[in-house]
Structure formats: structure tokens, C-alpha cells
Amino acid sequence: MALTTHLYGYVSRTVQGRGDSYYRIGAVRVINGNKDALQAFVFGSHRYKVDLYRKEDTLYASCTCPYFEGEGGSCKHIWATLLAGEKRSYLRGEDNSDPLRLIGL
């Protein structure tokens, strides 16, 4: 299954649509990625850093954007980074499975 298939319920459709747009225009620059972690910069009106790491079936996320810091919810930058990670098969864990939950840090 795709990484975002299990996590779409944690991100609003509006935010997903905005994140899809960022991903499609190539705004995500992966810094580092592997089976347990992913760091990226997402470029929009500013450059925002997204950090994702996996522990068992849970994916923990943070972003430096005002939306994430103010609302505490998953933002378009996190969703765009998830799409980039999905494309590269990052965050699949030790057992090559998708995380089941998304939690903001």
C-alpha cells in the first residue's frame, strides 16, 4: 500500500490538496531519508523544514511553518513531504510496512 493511504485521515482534504500542489511543482527537497526517518525542506512563500520519524507503527511529524506551530495539525508541507517519501519508499520501517498513525510533535 501507499504511505499516504493509511495516513490520509489525519490530514484534512484541503491541506492534502495544497500539499499535492507543492509536491507536483517540485517544492520538496529531501535532505535525508531512509526506512525510519525523513527530513526535507519545502519551498513556498518561505523555506520550511519538515522532520518525520517513525517508531513502530506511528509516524511523528513536525514542521517549522506557522500553521503547524499554531494549530499543531499536519500542514501542507508535511503532506507534500509524505508524498515525496512515498515516491522513494522511505518510512517503511524494519518490516517494510506503512505506519498507521500520524502524530504532530
KOLTIMI-385206 format. One line per field, with one value per residue (C-alpha): residue in one letter; chain; y, x negated, z; residue number from 1. Coordinates in pm, whole numbers, plus 50000, padded with zeros to 5 digits. Last residue first. Layout:
// KOLTIMI-385206
res <- [A ...]
chain <- [A ...]
v <- [Y ...]
u <- [X ...]
w <- [Z ...]
n <- [NUM ...]
This chain:
// KOLTIMI-385206
res <- [L G I L R L P D S N D E G R L Y S R K E G A L L T A W I H K C S G G E G E F Y P C T C S A Y L T D E K R Y L D V K Y R H S G F V F A Q L A D K N G N I V R V A G I R Y Y S D G R G Q V T R S V Y G Y L H T T L A M]
chain <- [A A A A A A A A A A A A A A A A A A A A A A A A A A A A A A A A A A A A A A A A A A A A A A A A A A A A A A A A A A A A A A A A A A A A A A A A A A A A A A A A A A A A A A A A A A A A A A A A A A A A A A A A A]
v <- [51685 51601 51244 51032 50676 50352 50350 50158 49825 49711 49515 49737 50055 50174 50540 50593 50419 50698 50806 50764 50992 51265 51223 51240 51557 51720 51619 51763 52088 52108 52102 51838 51987 52177 52481 52749 52572 52370 52671 52898 52671 52499 52150 51845 51485 51158 50842 50560 50187 50115 50448 50650 50985 51288 51627 51910 52230 52530 52766 53071 53172 52814 52587 52261 52148 51783 51533 51172 50899 50526 50342 50610 50975 51276 51627 51580 51896 51940 52227 52017 52167 51841 51819 52170 52108 51779 51963 52216 51939 51743 52055 52096 51727 51746 51542 51256 51054 51050 50850 50489 50558 50818 50553 50362 50000]
u <- [49468 49754 49883 49955 50082 50071 49711 49659 49482 49135 49074 48797 48982 49133 49051 48897 49022 48889 49228 49382 49121 49204 49576 49508 49306 49601 49829 49588 49562 49941 49978 50048 50206 50048 50259 50002 49670 49812 49976 49675 49438 49141 49277 49301 49407 49415 49511 49652 49650 49312 49134 49111 48958 49064 48897 49015 48816 48988 48848 49066 49350 49327 49026 49041 48721 48689 48605 48718 48681 48723 48678 48446 48442 48214 48230 48534 48618 48994 49125 49130 49446 49636 49534 49650 49980 50036 49969 50241 50484 50393 50447 50796 50868 50779 50484 50502 50745 50493 50242 50302 50321 50042 49771 49901 50000]
w <- [51770 51538 51531 51225 51270 51071 50951 50627 50616 50509 50832 50963 50882 50550 50616 50271 49955 49727 49591 49937 50085 49831 49905 50278 50221 50042 50332 50588 50393 50354 50732 50992 51299 51586 51504 51579 51518 51231 51067 51135 50939 51109 51052 51275 51228 51419 51231 51440 51362 51530 51578 51260 51204 51006 51008 50785 50743 50589 50326 50275 50039 49919 49944 50138 50305 50388 50659 50651 50908 50972 50640 50499 50406 50416 50276 50054 49861 49823 49607 49290 49137 49195 49563 49642 49464 49649 49976 49895 49811 50125 50339 50195 50236 50605 50731 50983 50771 50483 50690 50589 50215 50238 50266 49965 50000]
n <- [105 104 103 102 101 100 99 98 97 96 95 94 93 92 91 90 89 88 87 86 85 84 83 82 81 80 79 78 77 76 75 74 73 72 71 70 69 68 67 66 65 64 63 62 61 60 59 58 57 56 55 54 53 52 51 50 49 48 47 46 45 44 43 42 41 40 39 38 37 36 35 34 33 32 31 30 29 28 27 26 25 24 23 22 21 20 19 18 17 16 15 14 13 12 11 10 9 8 7 6 5 4 3 2 1]
